[in-house]
Amino acid sequence: MKLKHNKKRNTAFLYEALVKELTKSIVHGNKELKEELMLTMKEYFAPGKPLRNELDLIKTLSETKHLDLFTAERLLNEAKAEYSKLNKKQIFNEQSAMISRINKVIGTDVFSNFVPNYKHLATIHQIFSEKVPVKSRVLLERTVIGSLTSRPRNTVAKTEMPHMDKLVYKKVIENFNTKYDGELLTEQKSLINKFIVCTGDRATEFRVYLNEEIGRLKQEVSEAKNKEIFQDDRELSEKMNLVSEALNKFQTKKIDQALVHKVMQVQQLVKEFVD
């Protein structure tokens, strides 16, 4: 089944594409673009705004998993009922205004950002559309029901931002202190603390913070490489290049405890190199 879908009119895609662009602006140290993106997202996706209301309904269906069939069908029907109450004209006008702002101020590259779950977001968006034929809409709803009732494969399902309780937190600190035989750095403690509290709905907040920290580390490494000691020591210079490569890869990695631990390791190395 092939249905035409305008991704610029898919609110969830626009939101995720802006988040991707925000991440890139932070990593590349583009403060002006970062500020513009944050202002745009606050203006159009603040609580109570038409696009935020639509986004919340789409996210409810895209992020919910492991339901029984009865509950999944109930959730889908409730979401459709809530969506029918939204002001479609307001949504269209807000989308138009935001698209225009992106084109004029931010840049059309935003629309080219890769959104991993775009196909699923498109499916959900289409079941809300009255323009989609009834038969096609029913088939799309079956796909969404399948996603809502999906079960983890043999292992516990991984989430974008897994919860870390106090015991795990304590263990991470103990392991890191044992390895480096010392107290955690201020930036390492800050990273762990924010990872613990910024879960679920606050996952985007942590991702922004994480990418700001990665951007800071990249800047530190870049400045350190220009120092005479690194230019004269080939082996040390190669190590710094490896650190730079690792930092570039972090921005595309799934956020979990392993990634946080790796960033902490780089924080330690950077501290040792710079001091």
C-alpha positions as CSV (number, residue, x, y, z in Angstrom):
1,M,0.0,0.0,0.0
2,K,1.6,3.2,-1.2
3,L,0.1,6.5,0.0
4,K,1.4,9.9,-0.7
5,H,2.6,11.6,2.4
6,N,3.8,15.2,2.8
7,K,6.4,15.0,5.6
8,K,6.3,18.8,6.0
9,R,2.7,18.5,7.2
10,N,3.6,15.8,9.7
11,T,4.0,17.5,13.0
12,A,5.9,14.7,14.6
13,F,8.4,14.6,11.8
14,L,8.9,18.4,12.0
15,Y,9.5,18.1,15.8
16,E,12.0,15.3,15.4
17,A,13.8,17.0,12.5
18,L,14.2,20.2,14.6
19,V,15.6,18.1,17.5
20,K,18.1,16.6,15.1
21,E,19.1,20.0,13.9
22,L,19.4,21.3,17.4
23,T,21.7,18.5,18.3
24,K,23.9,19.3,15.3
25,S,24.0,23.0,16.2
26,I,25.2,22.1,19.7
27,V,27.8,19.7,18.6
28,H,29.2,22.1,16.0
29,G,29.1,25.0,18.5
30,N,26.7,27.1,16.4
31,K,25.2,29.2,19.2
32,E,23.2,31.5,16.9
33,L,21.4,28.5,15.2
34,K,20.9,26.8,18.5
35,E,19.1,29.8,20.0
36,E,16.9,30.2,16.9
37,L,16.0,26.5,17.0
38,M,15.1,26.6,20.7
39,L,13.0,29.7,20.2
40,T,11.2,28.0,17.3
41,M,10.5,24.9,19.3
42,K,9.3,26.9,22.3
43,E,7.0,29.0,20.1
44,Y,5.3,26.1,18.3
45,F,5.6,23.2,20.7
46,A,4.9,24.8,24.0
47,P,2.2,23.1,26.2
48,G,-1.3,24.0,25.0
49,K,-0.2,25.0,21.5
50,P,-2.1,23.4,18.6
51,L,1.0,21.5,17.3
52,R,1.9,20.3,20.8
53,N,-1.6,18.9,21.2
54,E,-1.3,17.0,17.9
55,L,2.3,15.9,18.7
56,D,1.2,14.5,22.1
57,L,-1.4,12.3,20.5
58,I,1.0,11.0,17.8
59,K,3.6,10.3,20.5
60,T,1.1,8.4,22.6
61,L,0.6,6.0,19.8
62,S,4.2,5.9,18.6
63,E,5.9,5.4,21.9
64,T,3.4,3.0,23.7
65,K,4.3,-0.7,23.5
66,H,3.4,-4.1,25.0
67,L,-0.4,-3.6,25.4
68,D,-2.9,-6.4,25.2
69,L,-5.2,-6.2,22.1
70,F,-8.2,-4.8,24.0
71,T,-6.3,-2.0,25.6
72,A,-4.5,-1.2,22.3
73,E,-7.7,-0.9,20.4
74,R,-9.2,1.2,23.2
75,L,-6.2,3.5,23.2
76,L,-6.3,3.9,19.4
77,N,-10.0,4.8,19.4
78,E,-9.6,7.3,22.3
79,A,-6.7,8.9,20.4
80,K,-8.8,9.2,17.3
81,A,-11.6,10.7,19.3
82,E,-9.3,13.3,20.9
83,Y,-7.8,14.1,17.5
84,S,-11.2,14.8,16.1
85,K,-11.6,17.6,18.6
86,L,-8.4,19.4,17.5
87,N,-8.8,22.5,15.4
88,K,-7.4,21.4,12.1
89,K,-7.3,24.9,10.6
90,Q,-5.2,26.1,13.5
91,I,-2.8,23.1,13.1
92,F,-2.4,23.8,9.3
93,N,-1.8,27.5,9.9
94,E,0.8,26.9,12.6
95,Q,2.5,24.3,10.4
96,S,2.6,26.9,7.6
97,A,4.1,29.5,9.8
98,M,6.7,27.2,11.2
99,I,7.7,25.9,7.7
100,S,8.0,29.4,6.5
101,R,10.2,30.3,9.5
102,I,12.4,27.3,8.9
103,N,12.8,28.1,5.2
104,K,13.7,31.8,5.9
105,V,15.7,31.7,9.2
106,I,16.9,28.2,9.9
107,G,17.4,26.5,6.5
108,T,15.8,23.8,4.4
109,D,18.4,21.3,5.5
110,V,16.1,20.6,8.5
111,F,13.7,18.7,6.2
112,S,16.5,16.4,5.1
113,N,17.3,15.2,8.6
114,F,17.0,11.5,9.1
115,V,14.3,10.5,11.5
116,P,14.6,6.7,12.2
117,N,10.9,6.1,13.0
118,Y,9.6,8.4,10.2
119,K,7.7,5.6,8.5
120,H,5.8,4.8,11.7
121,L,5.1,8.5,12.3
122,A,3.7,8.7,8.8
123,T,1.4,5.7,9.4
124,I,0.0,7.3,12.6
125,H,-0.4,10.7,10.9
126,Q,-2.4,9.1,8.0
127,I,-4.9,7.3,10.3
128,F,-5.9,10.7,11.6
129,S,-6.4,12.1,8.1
130,E,-9.9,12.2,6.7
131,K,-8.3,12.4,3.2
132,V,-7.0,8.8,3.4
133,P,-9.6,6.2,2.0
134,V,-11.4,4.2,4.6
135,K,-10.0,0.9,3.5
136,S,-6.4,2.2,3.6
137,R,-7.0,3.8,7.0
138,V,-8.3,0.5,8.4
139,L,-5.2,-1.3,7.1
140,L,-2.9,1.4,8.6
141,E,-4.7,1.0,11.9
142,R,-3.9,-2.7,11.9
143,T,-0.2,-1.7,11.6
144,V,-0.5,0.7,14.5
145,I,-2.3,-2.0,16.6
146,G,0.6,-4.4,15.8
147,S,3.1,-1.8,17.1
148,L,1.0,-1.1,20.3
149,T,0.9,-4.9,21.1
150,S,4.5,-5.7,20.2
151,R,6.4,-7.7,22.7
152,P,10.1,-7.6,23.6
153,R,12.2,-10.3,22.0
154,N,13.5,-12.6,24.8
155,T,15.0,-9.6,26.6
156,V,13.6,-6.7,28.4
157,A,12.8,-3.9,26.0
158,K,15.4,-1.2,25.8
159,T,14.2,2.4,26.1
160,E,15.7,5.6,24.8
161,M,16.5,6.7,28.3
162,P,16.6,3.8,30.8
163,H,15.9,4.5,34.4
164,M,18.8,4.3,36.8
165,D,18.0,3.8,40.5
166,K,20.1,4.8,43.4
167,L,21.8,1.4,43.7
168,V,22.9,1.4,40.1
169,Y,24.0,5.0,40.5
170,K,26.1,4.1,43.5
171,K,27.6,1.1,41.5
172,V,28.5,3.3,38.6
173,I,30.3,5.7,40.8
174,E,32.1,2.9,42.7
175,N,33.2,1.3,39.4
176,F,34.5,4.5,38.0
177,N,36.3,5.5,41.2
178,T,37.9,2.1,41.4
179,K,39.2,2.3,37.8
180,Y,40.6,5.8,38.2
181,D,41.4,5.6,41.9
182,G,40.0,9.0,42.8
183,E,36.9,11.2,43.2
184,L,34.6,11.9,40.3
185,L,35.1,15.2,38.5
186,T,32.5,17.9,38.9
187,E,31.4,17.4,35.2
188,Q,31.2,13.6,35.7
189,K,28.9,14.0,38.7
190,S,26.8,16.5,36.8
191,L,26.5,14.1,33.9
192,I,25.4,11.2,36.1
193,N,22.9,13.3,38.0
194,K,21.2,14.6,34.9
195,F,21.1,11.1,33.4
196,I,19.2,9.9,36.4
197,V,16.6,12.6,36.6
198,C,16.2,13.3,32.8
199,T,14.3,10.2,31.8
200,G,10.9,9.7,30.1
201,D,9.4,13.0,29.0
202,R,12.6,14.8,29.9
203,A,14.8,12.7,27.6
204,T,15.2,15.5,25.1
205,E,16.5,17.8,27.9
206,F,19.3,15.3,28.7
207,R,20.1,14.8,25.0
208,V,20.6,18.6,24.6
209,Y,22.7,18.7,27.8
210,L,24.8,15.7,26.6
211,N,25.5,17.2,23.2
212,E,26.5,20.5,24.8
213,E,29.0,18.6,27.0
214,I,30.3,16.7,23.9
215,G,30.7,20.0,22.1
216,R,32.7,21.4,25.1
217,L,34.9,18.3,25.1
218,K,35.5,18.6,21.4
219,Q,36.5,22.2,21.8
220,E,38.9,21.3,24.7
221,V,40.5,18.5,22.5
222,S,40.8,20.9,19.5
223,E,42.6,23.5,21.6
224,A,44.8,21.0,23.3
225,K,46.0,19.5,20.0
226,N,47.5,22.9,19.1
227,K,49.8,22.8,22.2
228,E,53.4,22.3,21.6
229,I,53.6,19.1,23.7
230,F,51.0,17.3,21.4
231,Q,52.7,18.5,18.2
232,D,56.0,17.1,19.4
233,D,54.7,13.8,20.7
234,R,53.3,11.7,17.8
235,E,51.9,9.0,20.1
236,L,50.1,11.5,22.3
237,S,48.8,13.3,19.2
238,E,47.4,10.1,17.8
239,K,45.6,9.4,21.1
240,M,44.0,12.9,20.9
241,N,42.8,12.1,17.4
242,L,41.2,8.9,18.7
243,V,39.4,10.9,21.4
244,S,38.1,13.3,18.7
245,E,36.8,10.4,16.6
246,A,35.1,8.9,19.6
247,L,33.4,12.2,20.4
248,N,32.1,12.5,16.8
249,K,30.5,9.1,17.1
250,F,28.8,9.8,20.4
251,Q,26.2,12.1,18.9
252,T,24.7,9.2,16.9
253,K,24.8,6.6,19.6
254,K,21.8,5.4,21.6
255,I,21.7,7.0,25.0
256,D,22.2,4.5,27.7
257,Q,24.5,3.8,30.7
258,A,27.3,2.5,28.5
259,L,27.4,5.7,26.5
260,V,27.3,7.8,29.7
261,H,30.2,5.8,31.1
262,K,32.2,6.4,27.8
263,V,31.6,10.1,28.0
264,M,32.8,10.1,31.6
265,Q,36.0,8.3,30.5
266,V,36.6,11.0,27.9
267,Q,35.9,13.7,30.5
268,Q,38.7,12.1,32.6
269,L,41.1,11.9,29.7
270,V,40.4,15.5,28.6
271,K,41.0,16.7,32.1
272,E,44.4,14.9,32.2
273,F,45.4,16.1,28.8
274,V,44.5,19.8,29.4
275,D,45.9,20.1,32.9
